[in-house]
Structure formats: C-alpha cells, structure tokens
Amino acid sequence: MARPATLTILLLLLVPLACARREKGKGGHHQHHHHHHHRTEDAHRGIDGGPTGLEKRLEQHENHFQGLECSYNHLEKYVVAVSDYMRNKFGQGAPQYIPLEKGSICHEDATVVQDCSKVREMNASVKSGVYRIRPQGAQSTFEVYCSFEADGAWTVFQHRFDGSVPFGRKWSDYKNGFGSLKGEHWLGLEKVYALTHQEGISYTLRIEVEDFEGEKRNANYATFSVDGEDDGYALHVGSYSGDAGDSFKGDREGEDQNGQKFSTMDRDGDACNPCIFGDIAVDSCSEDNGQTGWWYSNCGAANLNGDWHPKGSHIGWASMVRWRMFRKVAPYSFKSSVMKIKPLIK
C-alpha cells in the first residue's frame, strides 16, 4: 500500500531537477559558439570599463537560481507533509523525509512549518501524530506530537500515563528532551522556549490530569511561555480557568510557581535555603521529589514530572505526579497528565 505514496515522494523530489534540465536545454547545442562569441565581447567590454554583459548574465543566472531555491523550499513543505502522513498512516516502517541542513537564500524559509497549527492549515483532515516543525528563529528542525482536536491543533510537550519513562533526570535531559513522542515524554525546555518566543505569536496552555478513579479535569492558562536557558527557563502563565484547580499558584504562602526558574537535581533554582515543612527542612525540592525537574517554588502544589505510582500505591508519597488543587485531602499521585500548547487566537 505504501508504494504509490513512495512514488509520489520520489516524483516530487525530481521536479526541481527536471525543471533545471529543461531550462538548461532551452538554448540547444547549436547555440554554443554563438554564446561563446558574446561572452568574449562581454569580457572585453568589462575590461574597458563599459557595461558588462557578463555581469548582467551572471545576475540573471543568480536570480534564476534564487527562484529555483525558493521553489524547492515550497516543494519541500509538501514532501514533509506527505512523509508525515505516511508515517502516521502506515507506522514507523514508512519512509521518512528528513530535510537537508542547508542555508537558504530565500527571503522566507519555507522548508517546514512552525508548529502543529500550521500542519493542520496545510491539510485540514490531518490526523494526530508525530510531525517535524521549525519555529521561527530555531537553529534546526525537530519532531513534536501534534494532537488535532475540535478546539485546535495542540503541540504536546509533556505526557505521563504508565511510568515507563523515568523522569528523575539532570538538567541536560530536561533541556533537550527525553522519552518517546508517541508515549511518555518531555519535549525539552529549549524546544518549548523556541515555540513560545516566536515573533507575533502567543501561546495558550492546557493541562489535562486524570485520577485513578477515571475523573478527568483541565487547567487552562490564557498565556504561556518559558524564558531562555540563561534565565533558567522561568515559567510565565496568564489567567487560569478550568476545573482542575490552579496548582501553579497553589494555596499556601510562597508556592506560586509563576515566574519561577526550572530546577533539577544538578541545577537548583527553587530558592529553598532551606524550605521548612513542619519539622522537615528541604534544601532541594528536586531531590525531595525523586530528583525530578520542575518550576519549584517552596516545592509547590504542582509537579507533573514527579514519580509515577501504579493504582493501589498512589497515595502518600513525597514524590508523585502532583496537581494538588485537584485533590487536597491526601498526597495523591495522578494516573496521567498532558501539557500542550496552541497559538492564542486574538
């Protein structure tokens, strides 16, 4: 079944070559000496300081090359879309198109789209899955999981549901990402920064949590972004709405995580020196939370990257998948969580 789609990709890739060959062959072999004669005259005119036909010809060729380059970039967009469609329809065994790393002389880099919303704009019937994007200003392309839903095209940057991926990791892992995009994963703070700092685009955040009793709730934040690494990937969220409770803010003094830097086991930004909880002193919230990374503030009411616990042993842990404002009665580790963003419609 994959052969027709594979042939389509090959044909699309050959289009620029075919066009270039047709352009090259327009003059025909019999014009060779004629062109040589004019090149000689052009060169003499250039030496004498007059108008240079050779320069004009070079300029024409340069303009033609720019046109081919831009056409190739636009064509590459469609090849990426076809490749992603095949991978999501036929699985990982389907051919994958990986754009070449190259400089672009076009005014617009049309190689890939900037987020999942642009993927849907290219194909309204596209299905949820893994797609390659390149946010404005990003140094390279990267893959994300796109969740295409009735209310928008969401880019997922965190997913927990079975504990198959350990989240007790160092700064470099949280910076670059880990896990499987179709399973449990953390996309990476550097990628989230690239997404949320595109010129003229603001993002909204949705957090989905599910308990072991099957109840699902949402926490929505009108705006969402993280700062760059030099500023600790600090968290910034706008106004809250939803039914899961605002656990970023919490309900205790000093635990509002809005504006807080990210912390890991090897890079502490939680400002605990120490933090006191009853008769317990905590120097590092990450260490106290299974060495997992989060925007800790006085440790706080939220840590969806905490240790995952199976049903029956999900109560009473210090390190857990925590969203305390959903369940306040006892320390409760949730079954699943999703963190995803989409462009804010103004």
C-alpha positions in Angstrom: 0.0 0.0 0.0 2.9 2.4 0.6 4.3 2.1 -2.9 2.1 4.8 -4.5 2.9 7.3 -1.8 6.6 6.4 -2.0 6.5 7.1 -5.8 4.8 10.4 -5.1 7.6 11.5 -2.8 10.2 10.5 -5.4 8.4 12.3 -8.2 8.1 15.4 -6.0 11.8 15.3 -5.3 12.7 15.0 -9.0 10.5 18.0 -10.1 13.3 20.7 -9.3 15.8 18.6 -11.3 13.5 18.2 -14.3 12.8 21.9 -14.4 16.5 22.7 -14.1 17.3 20.3 -17.0 14.5 21.8 -19.2 15.9 25.3 -18.5 19.4 24.2 -19.4 18.3 22.6 -22.7 16.3 25.6 -24.0 19.2 27.1 -25.9 20.2 23.9 -27.7 23.7 22.7 -28.7 23.8 24.8 -31.9 23.9 28.0 -29.9 27.2 27.1 -28.2 29.6 29.1 -30.5 27.1 32.0 -30.6 27.2 32.2 -26.8 30.9 31.9 -26.7 31.3 34.8 -29.2 29.1 37.0 -27.0 30.9 36.0 -23.8 34.2 37.2 -25.4 32.7 40.5 -26.4 31.2 40.9 -23.0 34.5 40.3 -21.3 36.3 43.0 -23.4 33.6 45.5 -22.7 34.0 44.8 -19.0 37.8 45.4 -19.2 37.3 48.7 -21.0 35.1 49.8 -18.1 31.8 49.8 -20.1 28.6 48.0 -19.3 29.4 44.3 -18.7 27.2 41.8 -20.4 28.9 39.1 -18.4 27.8 40.7 -15.2 24.2 41.0 -16.4 24.3 37.4 -17.4 25.6 36.3 -14.0 22.9 38.4 -12.4 20.2 36.7 -14.5 21.6 33.3 -13.5 21.7 34.3 -9.8 18.1 35.4 -10.0 17.1 32.2 -11.7 18.9 30.2 -9.0 17.1 32.1 -6.3 13.8 31.3 -7.9 14.7 27.6 -8.1 15.8 27.6 -4.4 12.6 29.2 -3.3 10.5 26.8 -5.4 12.4 23.9 -3.9 11.7 25.1 -0.4 8.0 25.4 -1.1 8.0 21.9 -2.7 9.9 20.6 0.3 6.9 21.7 2.5 4.6 19.3 0.7 7.1 16.4 0.8 7.4 16.8 4.6 3.6 16.7 4.8 3.4 13.6 2.7 6.1 11.9 4.7 4.4 12.6 8.0 1.1 11.4 6.6 2.6 8.1 5.6 4.4 7.6 9.0 1.2 8.2 10.9 -0.9 6.0 8.5 1.5 3.1 7.9 3.7 3.3 11.1 7.4 3.8 11.7 8.2 1.5 8.7 7.0 4.1 6.2 9.7 6.3 4.5 10.6 9.4 6.5 11.7 12.6 4.8 14.4 14.5 6.6 15.3 18.0 5.2 18.9 18.6 4.4 20.7 21.1 6.6 21.4 24.0 4.3 21.4 27.7 4.1 18.6 29.5 2.4 19.0 32.5 0.1 15.2 32.9 0.0 13.6 35.8 1.9 11.3 33.2 3.6 12.4 29.8 4.9 9.6 27.7 3.6 11.2 24.3 4.5 8.9 23.3 7.3 6.1 24.8 9.4 6.4 26.5 12.7 4.0 24.5 14.9 1.1 22.0 14.8 -1.4 24.6 13.9 0.4 25.2 10.6 0.5 21.5 9.9 -3.3 21.5 10.1 -3.6 24.6 7.9 -1.8 22.6 5.2 -4.2 19.7 5.5 -7.5 20.1 7.4 -8.0 16.3 7.6 -4.6 15.5 9.0 -4.6 13.0 12.0 -2.8 13.3 15.3 0.8 12.0 15.3 4.4 13.0 15.1 5.4 15.9 12.7 8.5 17.8 12.0 8.4 21.6 12.7 10.8 24.5 12.9 9.7 27.5 15.0 10.8 31.0 13.8 14.4 31.5 14.9 15.1 27.9 15.8 18.5 26.6 14.8 17.2 23.3 13.4 14.0 21.3 12.8 12.6 18.9 15.4 9.7 16.5 15.8 6.7 17.0 18.1 3.5 15.2 18.8 0.5 17.1 17.4 -2.9 16.5 18.9 -5.5 17.6 16.4 -8.8 18.2 18.2 -12.1 20.0 17.6 -10.9 23.1 19.5 -7.5 23.4 17.9 -4.1 21.9 16.9 -2.1 21.3 20.1 1.6 20.8 20.4 2.3 18.4 23.2 5.4 18.9 25.4 4.7 16.6 28.3 2.8 13.3 28.7 2.7 10.8 31.5 0.4 7.7 31.8 2.2 4.5 32.8 5.6 5.2 34.4 7.5 3.6 31.6 9.9 6.6 31.3 11.8 7.7 34.4 11.6 11.5 35.0 14.4 11.7 37.6 17.0 13.3 35.3 19.6 16.0 35.0 19.4 19.5 33.5 20.7 18.4 30.1 17.9 15.9 29.7 15.2 18.4 30.6 16.8 20.9 28.3 16.9 18.6 25.3 14.0 16.3 25.9 13.6 12.6 26.5 11.2 9.7 26.1 9.1 8.7 23.1 6.9 11.3 21.4 4.1 8.7 20.9 4.4 7.6 24.6 5.6 9.2 27.8 7.9 12.1 27.1 9.3 15.5 27.9 9.8 17.6 24.7 12.6 19.7 26.1 12.8 23.2 27.5 14.9 24.5 24.7 12.2 23.5 22.2 9.4 24.9 24.3 11.4 28.2 24.5 11.7 28.2 20.7 8.0 27.6 20.3 6.8 30.2 22.8 9.2 33.0 21.7 8.2 33.4 18.1 7.6 36.9 16.9 4.0 37.9 16.9 2.7 34.6 18.3 1.4 34.0 21.8 0.5 30.5 23.2 -2.2 29.2 25.5 -1.5 26.2 27.8 -3.9 23.3 28.6 -3.1 20.8 31.3 -5.1 17.6 31.5 -5.0 15.4 34.5 -6.8 12.1 35.2 -7.0 10.3 38.6 -7.2 6.5 39.1 -11.0 6.7 39.6 -11.4 7.8 35.9 -12.1 11.5 36.6 -10.5 13.9 34.1 -10.1 17.6 34.6 -8.4 20.6 32.8 -6.4 23.6 33.9 -6.2 26.3 31.2 -3.8 29.3 31.2 -4.6 32.1 28.8 -0.9 32.6 28.0 2.2 30.5 28.5 5.9 30.9 27.8 9.3 30.0 29.3 12.4 32.1 29.3 15.7 31.0 27.7 18.4 28.9 29.4 20.3 31.9 30.7 17.2 32.9 32.7 16.6 29.4 34.0 13.7 28.6 31.6 11.5 30.6 34.0 7.8 29.9 33.8 5.2 32.5 32.8 1.5 31.8 32.8 -1.6 34.0 32.3 -5.0 33.9 33.9 -6.4 30.5 34.9 -9.7 28.8 34.0 -10.9 25.2 34.3 -12.0 22.6 36.9 -8.6 21.1 37.9 -7.6 24.0 40.2 -4.7 26.4 39.8 -1.9 24.3 41.2 0.8 26.6 39.6 -0.4 29.2 42.1 -1.3 26.8 44.9 -3.0 27.9 48.2 0.0 28.2 50.5 2.4 31.1 51.1 5.4 31.2 48.8 4.5 28.4 46.5 3.3 30.3 43.4 5.3 28.9 40.6 4.6 31.7 38.1 7.9 33.4 37.3 9.9 30.6 38.9 13.1 29.1 37.4 13.3 25.5 36.4 15.1 23.2 38.9 16.7 19.8 38.5 18.9 17.5 40.7 22.1 19.2 39.4 20.8 22.8 39.0 18.8 24.2 41.9 16.6 27.3 41.3 13.9 26.8 43.9 15.3 29.3 46.4 14.9 26.8 49.3 17.6 27.6 51.8 16.1 25.5 53.3 12.3 25.3 52.9 10.6 24.3 56.1 7.6 21.9 56.2 6.7 21.3 59.8 9.7 19.7 61.3 11.2 18.8 57.9 13.9 21.0 56.3 14.3 20.7 52.5 17.3 22.1 50.7 16.4 20.9 47.2 12.8 20.4 46.0 14.1 18.3 43.1 16.0 15.9 45.5 12.9 15.7 47.7 10.7 14.9 44.6 12.6 11.9 43.2 15.3 14.1 41.5 12.7 15.2 39.0 12.7 18.6 37.3 10.0 21.3 37.7 9.4 25.0 38.4 9.6 24.5 42.1 8.7 27.4 44.5 8.7 26.3 48.1 8.3 23.0 46.3 4.7 24.0 45.5 1.3 22.4 44.7 2.3 21.1 41.2 4.9 18.7 39.8 3.6 16.7 36.9 7.1 15.3 36.4 7.1 13.6 39.8 7.5 9.8 40.3 4.6 7.8 38.7 2.9 5.3 41.0 0.5 2.5 40.0 -3.0 2.2 41.3 -3.1 0.9 44.9 0.1 2.6 45.8 -0.5 6.1 44.6 -1.3 7.7 48.0 1.1 9.3 50.5 4.3 9.8 48.5 6.6 12.8 48.7 7.5 12.4 45.0 4.4 11.9 42.8 2.6 13.2 39.7 1.1 16.1 41.7 -1.6 18.6 40.9 -2.7 19.3 44.5 -5.6 21.6 43.8 -7.5 18.8 42.1 -7.3 16.6 45.2 -6.3 18.2 48.5 -7.3 15.5 51.1 -4.1 13.5 50.9 -0.9 13.3 48.8 -2.3 11.9 45.6 -0.3 10.7 42.6 -2.3 11.0 39.4 -2.7 8.4 36.7 -1.9 10.6 33.7 -1.1 14.1 32.7 -0.7 16.0 29.4 0.8 19.5 28.9 0.1 21.1 25.5 0.0 24.5 23.8 -1.6 26.1 20.8 -1.4 29.7 19.3 -3.6 32.2 21.1 -6.4 33.5 18.8 -6.6 37.2 19.3 
